[in-house]
Amino acid sequence: MSINIQALRAFQAVAGTGNFTRAAEQCYLSQPAFSRLIASLEKELGVKLFHRSTRRVELTEEGKICLVRTKQILSAYDLMLSDLERMRNGQELRVGFNPLSGPPEFLVRALRRMGEEYPGTQVNLVRAYSYDLVSKVKAGELDCALVSAAYIEDAEEALEQKALQRIHTYALMHRSLGLAERSEISMEELSGSTLIFMKNSAPLTRRSALKKLEELGVPVREDPPADDLEELVLRVRLGNVIGITSFSDPNGQYKDLTAVPLRQSWNRSCRVLAWRRDCRNPALPLLQEILDQEAPLGREEIALS
């Protein structure tokens, strides 16, 4: 088939006006040229699209079916043109990330590739905790955000997600503590320790960890929660407390601390890219395609839970 967009627009114009002369004027074509265009479309499709009379042009049953699909095709085509025009004129992509996770190295690589492969796209990064990021995405203030999947469970109807990286929980502690020598520790080994969580920025981590410890019958003490990551790190450095967090100090900023992976079954979630289902930013699918190649889970399967 060699159906072109001009022929589909001509067909839609006749269906809308019910008159070949007015439709030809709308399409800026002469009457003979317009009639040939419609005739070629009917020949290509192998159907008669119109019942013609001296007073009115009406759609055949086949024509009615074709009109529905034609509207969809032209709408998608016009949206593509609009997206490309915005890309040529420069497009902003607003991406949120949680300070506890980075931005992770795979996101840095992906955004670097965005700049190289699509130089017309300007990426603006917003740093906030997961629950704030989800709210901003739902409100349309961000195009997408890197968050824990657990935080978007209540927003599944409004948001879509792509799994990118498994989430690990760590016991952040001073290197002088005995457990700091371990390559991994279990929840039971936290017995008798004083734990510290973040008050508002990671409420699911605290709730899930304490529930699991209670189920295991592991006695622990809990220090007053920290307001944010900076306070948690400071108090771990100053006191004999263990911070339970997804922060692992990936850049080795704190030489007196170590983050020991916590062996547990209460957190099987992962880090995801979340966006609104109705987001029409043409740069978003470009980032998603790159993340499929760069993110750890782009090359392995994961079951979200």
DOVEX-638863 format. One record per residue (C-alpha): residue in one letter; x, y, z. Coordinates in nm, 3 decimals. Example, Ala and Ser with C-alpha at 12.3 -4.5 7.8 and 13.67 -1.06 7.14 Angstrom:
<roses>
<rose><type>A</type><X>1.230</X><Y>-0.450</Y><Z>0.780</Z></rose>
<rose><type>S</type><X>1.367</X><Y>-0.106</Y><Z>0.714</Z></rose>
</roses>
This chain:
<roses>
<rose><type>M</type><X>0.000</X><Y>0.000</Y><Z>0.000</Z></rose>
<rose><type>S</type><X>0.107</X><Y>0.356</Y><Z>-0.065</Z></rose>
<rose><type>I</type><X>-0.161</X><Y>0.557</Y><Z>0.117</Z></rose>
<rose><type>N</type><X>-0.035</X><Y>0.904</Y><Z>0.203</Z></rose>
<rose><type>I</type><X>-0.132</X><Y>1.156</Y><Z>0.468</Z></rose>
<rose><type>Q</type><X>-0.269</X><Y>1.400</Y><Z>0.209</Z></rose>
<rose><type>A</type><X>-0.519</X><Y>1.139</Y><Z>0.089</Z></rose>
<rose><type>L</type><X>-0.633</X><Y>1.067</Y><Z>0.443</Z></rose>
<rose><type>R</type><X>-0.679</X><Y>1.438</Y><Z>0.514</Z></rose>
<rose><type>A</type><X>-0.882</X><Y>1.471</Y><Z>0.195</Z></rose>
<rose><type>F</type><X>-1.103</X><Y>1.179</Y><Z>0.297</Z></rose>
<rose><type>Q</type><X>-1.158</X><Y>1.328</Y><Z>0.643</Z></rose>
<rose><type>A</type><X>-1.245</X><Y>1.666</Y><Z>0.487</Z></rose>
<rose><type>V</type><X>-1.515</X><Y>1.514</Y><Z>0.265</Z></rose>
<rose><type>A</type><X>-1.656</X><Y>1.317</Y><Z>0.558</Z></rose>
<rose><type>G</type><X>-1.672</X><Y>1.636</Y><Z>0.763</Z></rose>
<rose><type>T</type><X>-1.823</X><Y>1.866</Y><Z>0.502</Z></rose>
<rose><type>G</type><X>-2.032</X><Y>1.619</Y><Z>0.303</Z></rose>
<rose><type>N</type><X>-1.929</X><Y>1.811</Y><Z>-0.007</Z></rose>
<rose><type>F</type><X>-1.639</X><Y>1.755</Y><Z>-0.250</Z></rose>
<rose><type>T</type><X>-1.613</X><Y>2.119</Y><Z>-0.354</Z></rose>
<rose><type>R</type><X>-1.586</X><Y>2.255</Y><Z>0.002</Z></rose>
<rose><type>A</type><X>-1.348</X><Y>1.975</Y><Z>0.102</Z></rose>
<rose><type>A</type><X>-1.122</X><Y>2.051</Y><Z>-0.195</Z></rose>
<rose><type>E</type><X>-1.114</X><Y>2.418</Y><Z>-0.092</Z></rose>
<rose><type>Q</type><X>-1.019</X><Y>2.320</Y><Z>0.264</Z></rose>
<rose><type>C</type><X>-0.731</X><Y>2.113</Y><Z>0.128</Z></rose>
<rose><type>Y</type><X>-0.623</X><Y>2.387</Y><Z>-0.118</Z></rose>
<rose><type>L</type><X>-0.664</X><Y>2.155</Y><Z>-0.416</Z></rose>
<rose><type>S</type><X>-0.843</X><Y>2.192</Y><Z>-0.748</Z></rose>
<rose><type>Q</type><X>-1.160</X><Y>1.990</Y><Z>-0.788</Z></rose>
<rose><type>P</type><X>-1.009</X><Y>1.747</Y><Z>-1.044</Z></rose>
<rose><type>A</type><X>-0.696</X><Y>1.689</Y><Z>-0.834</Z></rose>
<rose><type>F</type><X>-0.904</X><Y>1.636</Y><Z>-0.522</Z></rose>
<rose><type>S</type><X>-1.134</X><Y>1.385</Y><Z>-0.694</Z></rose>
<rose><type>R</type><X>-0.832</X><Y>1.192</Y><Z>-0.823</Z></rose>
<rose><type>L</type><X>-0.691</X><Y>1.178</Y><Z>-0.469</Z></rose>
<rose><type>I</type><X>-1.012</X><Y>1.029</Y><Z>-0.330</Z></rose>
<rose><type>A</type><X>-1.038</X><Y>0.787</Y><Z>-0.622</Z></rose>
<rose><type>S</type><X>-0.681</X><Y>0.668</Y><Z>-0.566</Z></rose>
<rose><type>L</type><X>-0.753</X><Y>0.614</Y><Z>-0.196</Z></rose>
<rose><type>E</type><X>-1.062</X><Y>0.406</Y><Z>-0.275</Z></rose>
<rose><type>K</type><X>-0.863</X><Y>0.203</Y><Z>-0.524</Z></rose>
<rose><type>E</type><X>-0.582</X><Y>0.147</Y><Z>-0.274</Z></rose>
<rose><type>L</type><X>-0.823</X><Y>0.036</Y><Z>-0.001</Z></rose>
<rose><type>G</type><X>-1.038</X><Y>-0.166</Y><Z>-0.240</Z></rose>
<rose><type>V</type><X>-1.363</X><Y>-0.018</Y><Z>-0.109</Z></rose>
<rose><type>K</type><X>-1.612</X><Y>0.253</Y><Z>-0.197</Z></rose>
<rose><type>L</type><X>-1.594</X><Y>0.525</Y><Z>0.069</Z></rose>
<rose><type>F</type><X>-1.888</X><Y>0.747</Y><Z>-0.030</Z></rose>
<rose><type>H</type><X>-2.240</X><Y>0.737</Y><Z>-0.167</Z></rose>
<rose><type>R</type><X>-2.250</X><Y>1.035</Y><Z>-0.404</Z></rose>
<rose><type>S</type><X>-2.561</X><Y>1.229</Y><Z>-0.506</Z></rose>
<rose><type>T</type><X>-2.622</X><Y>1.572</Y><Z>-0.652</Z></rose>
<rose><type>R</type><X>-2.712</X><Y>1.712</Y><Z>-0.311</Z></rose>
<rose><type>R</type><X>-2.506</X><Y>1.522</Y><Z>-0.055</Z></rose>
<rose><type>V</type><X>-2.206</X><Y>1.294</Y><Z>-0.012</Z></rose>
<rose><type>E</type><X>-2.252</X><Y>1.027</Y><Z>0.256</Z></rose>
<rose><type>L</type><X>-2.018</X><Y>0.766</Y><Z>0.398</Z></rose>
<rose><type>T</type><X>-2.064</X><Y>0.401</Y><Z>0.310</Z></rose>
<rose><type>E</type><X>-2.042</X><Y>0.145</Y><Z>0.591</Z></rose>
<rose><type>E</type><X>-1.683</X><Y>0.079</Y><Z>0.489</Z></rose>
<rose><type>G</type><X>-1.625</X><Y>0.454</Y><Z>0.485</Z></rose>
<rose><type>K</type><X>-1.749</X><Y>0.488</Y><Z>0.844</Z></rose>
<rose><type>I</type><X>-1.501</X><Y>0.226</Y><Z>0.959</Z></rose>
<rose><type>C</type><X>-1.220</X><Y>0.394</Y><Z>0.766</Z></rose>
<rose><type>L</type><X>-1.308</X><Y>0.734</Y><Z>0.915</Z></rose>
<rose><type>V</type><X>-1.261</X><Y>0.609</Y><Z>1.271</Z></rose>
<rose><type>R</type><X>-0.914</X><Y>0.476</Y><Z>1.194</Z></rose>
<rose><type>T</type><X>-0.826</X><Y>0.776</Y><Z>0.980</Z></rose>
<rose><type>K</type><X>-0.891</X><Y>1.011</Y><Z>1.271</Z></rose>
<rose><type>Q</type><X>-0.663</X><Y>0.798</Y><Z>1.492</Z></rose>
<rose><type>I</type><X>-0.388</X><Y>0.790</Y><Z>1.230</Z></rose>
<rose><type>L</type><X>-0.400</X><Y>1.165</Y><Z>1.167</Z></rose>
<rose><type>S</type><X>-0.411</X><Y>1.242</Y><Z>1.538</Z></rose>
<rose><type>A</type><X>-0.100</X><Y>1.026</Y><Z>1.599</Z></rose>
<rose><type>Y</type><X>0.073</X><Y>1.180</Y><Z>1.297</Z></rose>
<rose><type>D</type><X>0.001</X><Y>1.536</Y><Z>1.413</Z></rose>
<rose><type>L</type><X>0.122</X><Y>1.450</Y><Z>1.763</Z></rose>
<rose><type>M</type><X>0.445</X><Y>1.312</Y><Z>1.616</Z></rose>
<rose><type>L</type><X>0.498</X><Y>1.635</Y><Z>1.420</Z></rose>
<rose><type>S</type><X>0.433</X><Y>1.838</Y><Z>1.733</Z></rose>
<rose><type>D</type><X>0.681</X><Y>1.630</Y><Z>1.933</Z></rose>
<rose><type>L</type><X>0.948</X><Y>1.667</Y><Z>1.666</Z></rose>
<rose><type>E</type><X>0.892</X><Y>2.041</Y><Z>1.646</Z></rose>
<rose><type>R</type><X>0.933</X><Y>2.073</Y><Z>2.022</Z></rose>
<rose><type>M</type><X>1.250</X><Y>1.866</Y><Z>2.004</Z></rose>
<rose><type>R</type><X>1.392</X><Y>2.093</Y><Z>1.733</Z></rose>
<rose><type>N</type><X>1.309</X><Y>2.403</Y><Z>1.933</Z></rose>
<rose><type>G</type><X>1.452</X><Y>2.264</Y><Z>2.255</Z></rose>
<rose><type>Q</type><X>1.269</X><Y>2.045</Y><Z>2.505</Z></rose>
<rose><type>E</type><X>1.289</X><Y>2.045</Y><Z>2.884</Z></rose>
<rose><type>L</type><X>1.282</X><Y>1.715</Y><Z>3.073</Z></rose>
<rose><type>R</type><X>1.233</X><Y>1.745</Y><Z>3.449</Z></rose>
<rose><type>V</type><X>1.377</X><Y>1.444</Y><Z>3.632</Z></rose>
<rose><type>G</type><X>1.358</X><Y>1.389</Y><Z>4.007</Z></rose>
<rose><type>F</type><X>1.588</X><Y>1.171</Y><Z>4.217</Z></rose>
<rose><type>N</type><X>1.619</X><Y>1.073</Y><Z>4.581</Z></rose>
<rose><type>P</type><X>1.939</X><Y>1.192</Y><Z>4.755</Z></rose>
<rose><type>L</type><X>1.964</X><Y>0.850</Y><Z>4.920</Z></rose>
<rose><type>S</type><X>2.018</X><Y>0.687</Y><Z>4.583</Z></rose>
<rose><type>G</type><X>2.248</X><Y>0.921</Y><Z>4.411</Z></rose>
<rose><type>P</type><X>2.178</X><Y>0.999</Y><Z>4.139</Z></rose>
<rose><type>P</type><X>2.294</X><Y>0.642</Y><Z>4.067</Z></rose>
<rose><type>E</type><X>2.572</X><Y>0.591</Y><Z>3.817</Z></rose>
<rose><type>F</type><X>2.338</X><Y>0.437</Y><Z>3.559</Z></rose>
<rose><type>L</type><X>2.120</X><Y>0.752</Y><Z>3.567</Z></rose>
<rose><type>V</type><X>2.426</X><Y>0.972</Y><Z>3.520</Z></rose>
<rose><type>R</type><X>2.529</X><Y>0.763</Y><Z>3.218</Z></rose>
<rose><type>A</type><X>2.176</X><Y>0.779</Y><Z>3.076</Z></rose>
<rose><type>L</type><X>2.150</X><Y>1.156</Y><Z>3.116</Z></rose>
<rose><type>R</type><X>2.495</X><Y>1.202</Y><Z>2.962</Z></rose>
<rose><type>R</type><X>2.379</X><Y>1.003</Y><Z>2.660</Z></rose>
<rose><type>M</type><X>2.063</X><Y>1.216</Y><Z>2.641</Z></rose>
<rose><type>G</type><X>2.282</X><Y>1.523</Y><Z>2.609</Z></rose>
<rose><type>E</type><X>2.499</X><Y>1.363</Y><Z>2.342</Z></rose>
<rose><type>E</type><X>2.228</X><Y>1.199</Y><Z>2.133</Z></rose>
<rose><type>Y</type><X>1.952</X><Y>1.460</Y><Z>2.176</Z></rose>
<rose><type>P</type><X>2.131</X><Y>1.793</Y><Z>2.228</Z></rose>
<rose><type>G</type><X>1.803</X><Y>1.985</Y><Z>2.194</Z></rose>
<rose><type>T</type><X>1.680</X><Y>1.840</Y><Z>2.524</Z></rose>
<rose><type>Q</type><X>1.756</X><Y>2.026</Y><Z>2.844</Z></rose>
<rose><type>V</type><X>1.748</X><Y>1.800</Y><Z>3.150</Z></rose>
<rose><type>N</type><X>1.666</X><Y>1.966</Y><Z>3.482</Z></rose>
<rose><type>L</type><X>1.729</X><Y>1.758</Y><Z>3.797</Z></rose>
<rose><type>V</type><X>1.522</X><Y>1.795</Y><Z>4.113</Z></rose>
<rose><type>R</type><X>1.646</X><Y>1.648</Y><Z>4.441</Z></rose>
<rose><type>A</type><X>1.381</X><Y>1.535</Y><Z>4.692</Z></rose>
<rose><type>Y</type><X>1.276</X><Y>1.233</Y><Z>4.894</Z></rose>
<rose><type>S</type><X>1.059</X><Y>0.965</Y><Z>4.737</Z></rose>
<rose><type>Y</type><X>0.722</X><Y>1.067</Y><Z>4.882</Z></rose>
<rose><type>D</type><X>0.776</X><Y>1.428</Y><Z>4.767</Z></rose>
<rose><type>L</type><X>0.891</X><Y>1.313</Y><Z>4.424</Z></rose>
<rose><type>V</type><X>0.578</X><Y>1.102</Y><Z>4.376</Z></rose>
<rose><type>S</type><X>0.360</X><Y>1.400</Y><Z>4.468</Z></rose>
<rose><type>K</type><X>0.545</X><Y>1.622</Y><Z>4.221</Z></rose>
<rose><type>V</type><X>0.507</X><Y>1.369</Y><Z>3.940</Z></rose>
<rose><type>K</type><X>0.134</X><Y>1.328</Y><Z>4.011</Z></rose>
<rose><type>A</type><X>0.093</X><Y>1.708</Y><Z>4.010</Z></rose>
<rose><type>G</type><X>0.276</X><Y>1.743</Y><Z>3.678</Z></rose>
<rose><type>E</type><X>0.564</X><Y>1.936</Y><Z>3.835</Z></rose>
<rose><type>L</type><X>0.808</X><Y>1.664</Y><Z>3.723</Z></rose>
<rose><type>D</type><X>0.803</X><Y>1.458</Y><Z>3.404</Z></rose>
<rose><type>C</type><X>0.948</X><Y>1.155</Y><Z>3.582</Z></rose>
<rose><type>A</type><X>1.133</X><Y>1.057</Y><Z>3.898</Z></rose>
<rose><type>L</type><X>1.354</X><Y>0.781</Y><Z>4.032</Z></rose>
<rose><type>V</type><X>1.180</X><Y>0.645</Y><Z>4.343</Z></rose>
<rose><type>S</type><X>1.119</X><Y>0.330</Y><Z>4.543</Z></rose>
<rose><type>A</type><X>0.831</X><Y>0.130</Y><Z>4.395</Z></rose>
<rose><type>A</type><X>0.678</X><Y>0.106</Y><Z>4.743</Z></rose>
<rose><type>Y</type><X>0.595</X><Y>0.478</Y><Z>4.736</Z></rose>
<rose><type>I</type><X>0.378</X><Y>0.464</Y><Z>4.426</Z></rose>
<rose><type>E</type><X>0.147</X><Y>0.179</Y><Z>4.532</Z></rose>
<rose><type>D</type><X>-0.127</X><Y>0.428</Y><Z>4.621</Z></rose>
<rose><type>A</type><X>-0.083</X><Y>0.611</Y><Z>4.291</Z></rose>
<rose><type>E</type><X>-0.084</X><Y>0.317</Y><Z>4.051</Z></rose>
<rose><type>E</type><X>-0.392</X><Y>0.443</Y><Z>3.864</Z></rose>
<rose><type>A</type><X>-0.223</X><Y>0.773</Y><Z>3.785</Z></rose>
<rose><type>L</type><X>0.136</X><Y>0.660</Y><Z>3.732</Z></rose>
<rose><type>E</type><X>0.332</X><Y>0.413</Y><Z>3.527</Z></rose>
<rose><type>Q</type><X>0.667</X><Y>0.269</Y><Z>3.627</Z></rose>
<rose><type>K</type><X>0.976</X><Y>0.100</Y><Z>3.487</Z></rose>
<rose><type>A</type><X>1.190</X><Y>-0.118</Y><Z>3.718</Z></rose>
<rose><type>L</type><X>1.553</X><Y>-0.005</Y><Z>3.706</Z></rose>
<rose><type>Q</type><X>1.751</X><Y>-0.119</Y><Z>4.010</Z></rose>
<rose><type>R</type><X>1.711</X><Y>-0.345</Y><Z>4.311</Z></rose>
<rose><type>I</type><X>1.694</X><Y>-0.165</Y><Z>4.643</Z></rose>
<rose><type>H</type><X>1.935</X><Y>-0.278</Y><Z>4.914</Z></rose>
<rose><type>T</type><X>1.911</X><Y>-0.177</Y><Z>5.277</Z></rose>
<rose><type>Y</type><X>2.226</X><Y>-0.117</Y><Z>5.476</Z></rose>
<rose><type>A</type><X>2.332</X><Y>-0.099</Y><Z>5.837</Z></rose>
<rose><type>L</type><X>2.536</X><Y>0.221</Y><Z>5.839</Z></rose>
<rose><type>M</type><X>2.784</X><Y>0.215</Y><Z>6.128</Z></rose>
<rose><type>H</type><X>3.116</X><Y>0.342</Y><Z>6.256</Z></rose>
<rose><type>R</type><X>3.413</X><Y>0.130</Y><Z>6.152</Z></rose>
<rose><type>S</type><X>3.504</X><Y>0.077</Y><Z>6.517</Z></rose>
<rose><type>L</type><X>3.200</X><Y>-0.145</Y><Z>6.576</Z></rose>
<rose><type>G</type><X>3.248</X><Y>-0.521</Y><Z>6.561</Z></rose>
<rose><type>L</type><X>2.979</X><Y>-0.574</Y><Z>6.298</Z></rose>
<rose><type>A</type><X>3.162</X><Y>-0.334</Y><Z>6.065</Z></rose>
<rose><type>E</type><X>3.395</X><Y>-0.616</Y><Z>5.961</Z></rose>
<rose><type>R</type><X>3.111</X><Y>-0.826</Y><Z>5.823</Z></rose>
<rose><type>S</type><X>3.036</X><Y>-0.841</Y><Z>5.450</Z></rose>
<rose><type>E</type><X>2.667</X><Y>-0.892</Y><Z>5.533</Z></rose>
<rose><type>I</type><X>2.461</X><Y>-0.910</Y><Z>5.850</Z></rose>
<rose><type>S</type><X>2.123</X><Y>-1.054</Y><Z>5.940</Z></rose>
<rose><type>M</type><X>1.839</X><Y>-0.884</Y><Z>6.125</Z></rose>
<rose><type>E</type><X>1.902</X><Y>-1.112</Y><Z>6.424</Z></rose>
<rose><type>E</type><X>2.255</X><Y>-0.977</Y><Z>6.458</Z></rose>
<rose><type>L</type><X>2.112</X><Y>-0.633</Y><Z>6.533</Z></rose>
<rose><type>S</type><X>1.992</X><Y>-0.767</Y><Z>6.870</Z></rose>
<rose><type>G</type><X>2.074</X><Y>-0.522</Y><Z>7.146</Z></rose>
<rose><type>S</type><X>2.191</X><Y>-0.251</Y><Z>6.905</Z></rose>
<rose><type>T</type><X>2.065</X><Y>0.106</Y><Z>6.907</Z></rose>
<rose><type>L</type><X>1.909</X><Y>0.187</Y><Z>6.571</Z></rose>
<rose><type>I</type><X>1.836</X><Y>0.519</Y><Z>6.410</Z></rose>
<rose><type>F</type><X>1.603</X><Y>0.590</Y><Z>6.118</Z></rose>
<rose><type>M</type><X>1.503</X><Y>0.903</Y><Z>5.931</Z></rose>
<rose><type>K</type><X>1.183</X><Y>1.063</Y><Z>6.054</Z></rose>
<rose><type>N</type><X>0.995</X><Y>1.159</Y><Z>5.740</Z></rose>
<rose><type>S</type><X>1.218</X><Y>1.092</Y><Z>5.441</Z></rose>
<rose><type>A</type><X>1.207</X><Y>0.710</Y><Z>5.463</Z></rose>
<rose><type>P</type><X>0.899</X><Y>0.613</Y><Z>5.667</Z></rose>
<rose><type>L</type><X>0.853</X><Y>0.279</Y><Z>5.490</Z></rose>
<rose><type>T</type><X>1.206</X><Y>0.167</Y><Z>5.578</Z></rose>
<rose><type>R</type><X>1.149</X><Y>0.231</Y><Z>5.948</Z></rose>
<rose><type>R</type><X>0.803</X><Y>0.076</Y><Z>5.958</Z></rose>
<rose><type>S</type><X>0.906</X><Y>-0.237</Y><Z>5.767</Z></rose>
<rose><type>A</type><X>1.231</X><Y>-0.290</Y><Z>5.959</Z></rose>
<rose><type>L</type><X>1.071</X><Y>-0.257</Y><Z>6.303</Z></rose>
<rose><type>K</type><X>0.789</X><Y>-0.491</Y><Z>6.202</Z></rose>
<rose><type>K</type><X>1.038</X><Y>-0.753</Y><Z>6.085</Z></rose>
<rose><type>L</type><X>1.245</X><Y>-0.722</Y><Z>6.402</Z></rose>
<rose><type>E</type><X>0.931</X><Y>-0.765</Y><Z>6.610</Z></rose>
<rose><type>E</type><X>0.834</X><Y>-1.076</Y><Z>6.414</Z></rose>
<rose><type>L</type><X>1.177</X><Y>-1.223</Y><Z>6.477</Z></rose>
<rose><type>G</type><X>1.166</X><Y>-1.133</Y><Z>6.846</Z></rose>
<rose><type>V</type><X>1.486</X><Y>-0.930</Y><Z>6.816</Z></rose>
<rose><type>P</type><X>1.524</X><Y>-0.676</Y><Z>7.101</Z></rose>
<rose><type>V</type><X>1.660</X><Y>-0.340</Y><Z>6.983</Z></rose>
<rose><type>R</type><X>1.668</X><Y>0.016</Y><Z>7.108</Z></rose>
<rose><type>E</type><X>1.563</X><Y>0.301</Y><Z>6.883</Z></rose>
<rose><type>D</type><X>1.726</X><Y>0.642</Y><Z>6.900</Z></rose>
<rose><type>P</type><X>1.509</X><Y>0.947</Y><Z>6.823</Z></rose>
<rose><type>P</type><X>1.475</X><Y>0.960</Y><Z>6.443</Z></rose>
<rose><type>A</type><X>1.688</X><Y>1.196</Y><Z>6.235</Z></rose>
<rose><type>D</type><X>1.525</X><Y>1.473</Y><Z>6.034</Z></rose>
<rose><type>D</type><X>1.722</X><Y>1.391</Y><Z>5.719</Z></rose>
<rose><type>L</type><X>2.016</X><Y>1.196</Y><Z>5.580</Z></rose>
<rose><type>E</type><X>2.273</X><Y>1.454</Y><Z>5.685</Z></rose>
<rose><type>E</type><X>2.163</X><Y>1.432</Y><Z>6.049</Z></rose>
<rose><type>L</type><X>2.153</X><Y>1.052</Y><Z>6.041</Z></rose>
<rose><type>V</type><X>2.508</X><Y>1.031</Y><Z>5.906</Z></rose>
<rose><type>L</type><X>2.635</X><Y>1.280</Y><Z>6.163</Z></rose>
<rose><type>R</type><X>2.478</X><Y>1.094</Y><Z>6.456</Z></rose>
<rose><type>V</type><X>2.613</X><Y>0.761</Y><Z>6.333</Z></rose>
<rose><type>R</type><X>2.960</X><Y>0.918</Y><Z>6.313</Z></rose>
<rose><type>L</type><X>2.935</X><Y>1.068</Y><Z>6.661</Z></rose>
<rose><type>G</type><X>2.754</X><Y>0.796</Y><Z>6.854</Z></rose>
<rose><type>N</type><X>2.735</X><Y>0.421</Y><Z>6.905</Z></rose>
<rose><type>V</type><X>2.424</X><Y>0.388</Y><Z>6.687</Z></rose>
<rose><type>I</type><X>2.349</X><Y>0.202</Y><Z>6.365</Z></rose>
<rose><type>G</type><X>2.157</X><Y>0.376</Y><Z>6.088</Z></rose>
<rose><type>I</type><X>1.913</X><Y>0.166</Y><Z>5.884</Z></rose>
<rose><type>T</type><X>1.903</X><Y>0.322</Y><Z>5.540</Z></rose>
<rose><type>S</type><X>1.939</X><Y>0.264</Y><Z>5.165</Z></rose>
<rose><type>F</type><X>2.231</X><Y>0.509</Y><Z>5.166</Z></rose>
<rose><type>S</type><X>2.562</X><Y>0.326</Y><Z>5.119</Z></rose>
<rose><type>D</type><X>2.804</X><Y>0.619</Y><Z>5.074</Z></rose>
<rose><type>P</type><X>2.882</X><Y>0.513</Y><Z>4.714</Z></rose>
<rose><type>N</type><X>3.146</X><Y>0.785</Y><Z>4.672</Z></rose>
<rose><type>G</type><X>3.337</X><Y>0.690</Y><Z>4.990</Z></rose>
<rose><type>Q</type><X>3.282</X><Y>1.035</Y><Z>5.139</Z></rose>
<rose><type>Y</type><X>3.291</X><Y>0.918</Y><Z>5.502</Z></rose>
<rose><type>K</type><X>3.611</X><Y>0.726</Y><Z>5.574</Z></rose>
<rose><type>D</type><X>3.508</X><Y>0.646</Y><Z>5.933</Z></rose>
<rose><type>L</type><X>3.181</X><Y>0.477</Y><Z>5.827</Z></rose>
<rose><type>T</type><X>3.090</X><Y>0.155</Y><Z>5.654</Z></rose>
<rose><type>A</type><X>2.760</X><Y>0.041</Y><Z>5.507</Z></rose>
<rose><type>V</type><X>2.705</X><Y>-0.332</Y><Z>5.562</Z></rose>
<rose><type>P</type><X>2.434</X><Y>-0.491</Y><Z>5.345</Z></rose>
<rose><type>L</type><X>2.142</X><Y>-0.611</Y><Z>5.556</Z></rose>
<rose><type>R</type><X>2.020</X><Y>-0.962</Y><Z>5.480</Z></rose>
<rose><type>Q</type><X>1.643</X><Y>-0.938</Y><Z>5.509</Z></rose>
<rose><type>S</type><X>1.314</X><Y>-1.044</Y><Z>5.350</Z></rose>
<rose><type>W</type><X>1.099</X><Y>-0.742</Y><Z>5.433</Z></rose>
<rose><type>N</type><X>1.221</X><Y>-0.524</Y><Z>5.146</Z></rose>
<rose><type>R</type><X>1.194</X><Y>-0.687</Y><Z>4.802</Z></rose>
<rose><type>S</type><X>1.115</X><Y>-0.365</Y><Z>4.620</Z></rose>
<rose><type>C</type><X>1.321</X><Y>-0.188</Y><Z>4.360</Z></rose>
<rose><type>R</type><X>1.399</X><Y>0.157</Y><Z>4.236</Z></rose>
<rose><type>V</type><X>1.176</X><Y>0.259</Y><Z>3.945</Z></rose>
<rose><type>L</type><X>1.129</X><Y>0.542</Y><Z>3.703</Z></rose>
<rose><type>A</type><X>0.775</X><Y>0.675</Y><Z>3.759</Z></rose>
<rose><type>W</type><X>0.576</X><Y>0.905</Y><Z>3.532</Z></rose>
<rose><type>R</type><X>0.215</X><Y>1.012</Y><Z>3.472</Z></rose>
<rose><type>R</type><X>0.019</X><Y>0.796</Y><Z>3.231</Z></rose>
<rose><type>D</type><X>-0.085</X><Y>1.107</Y><Z>3.040</Z></rose>
<rose><type>C</type><X>0.265</X><Y>1.259</Y><Z>3.016</Z></rose>
<rose><type>R</type><X>0.321</X><Y>1.377</Y><Z>2.657</Z></rose>
<rose><type>N</type><X>0.678</X><Y>1.502</Y><Z>2.687</Z></rose>
<rose><type>P</type><X>0.852</X><Y>1.358</Y><Z>2.376</Z></rose>
<rose><type>A</type><X>1.185</X><Y>1.342</Y><Z>2.560</Z></rose>
<rose><type>L</type><X>1.049</X><Y>1.092</Y><Z>2.814</Z></rose>
<rose><type>P</type><X>1.038</X><Y>0.785</Y><Z>2.584</Z></rose>
<rose><type>L</type><X>1.389</X><Y>0.873</Y><Z>2.468</Z></rose>
<rose><type>L</type><X>1.514</X><Y>0.857</Y><Z>2.826</Z></rose>
<rose><type>Q</type><X>1.322</X><Y>0.535</Y><Z>2.885</Z></rose>
<rose><type>E</type><X>1.486</X><Y>0.373</Y><Z>2.583</Z></rose>
<rose><type>I</type><X>1.833</X><Y>0.470</Y><Z>2.704</Z></rose>
<rose><type>L</type><X>1.758</X><Y>0.347</Y><Z>3.057</Z></rose>
<rose><type>D</type><X>1.660</X><Y>0.009</Y><Z>2.912</Z></rose>
<rose><type>Q</type><X>2.024</X><Y>-0.022</Y><Z>2.810</Z></rose>
<rose><type>E</type><X>2.197</X><Y>0.150</Y><Z>3.102</Z></rose>
<rose><type>A</type><X>2.001</X><Y>0.042</Y><Z>3.412</Z></rose>
<rose><type>P</type><X>2.091</X><Y>-0.283</Y><Z>3.593</Z></rose>
<rose><type>L</type><X>1.740</X><Y>-0.423</Y><Z>3.552</Z></rose>
<rose><type>G</type><X>1.738</X><Y>-0.343</Y><Z>3.183</Z></rose>
<rose><type>R</type><X>1.931</X><Y>-0.667</Y><Z>3.147</Z></rose>
<rose><type>E</type><X>1.757</X><Y>-0.890</Y><Z>3.402</Z></rose>
<rose><type>E</type><X>1.407</X><Y>-0.970</Y><Z>3.521</Z></rose>
<rose><type>I</type><X>1.260</X><Y>-0.861</Y><Z>3.852</Z></rose>
<rose><type>A</type><X>0.927</X><Y>-0.928</Y><Z>4.019</Z></rose>
<rose><type>L</type><X>0.790</X><Y>-0.616</Y><Z>4.186</Z></rose>
<rose><type>S</type><X>0.625</X><Y>-0.674</Y><Z>4.518</Z></rose>
</roses>
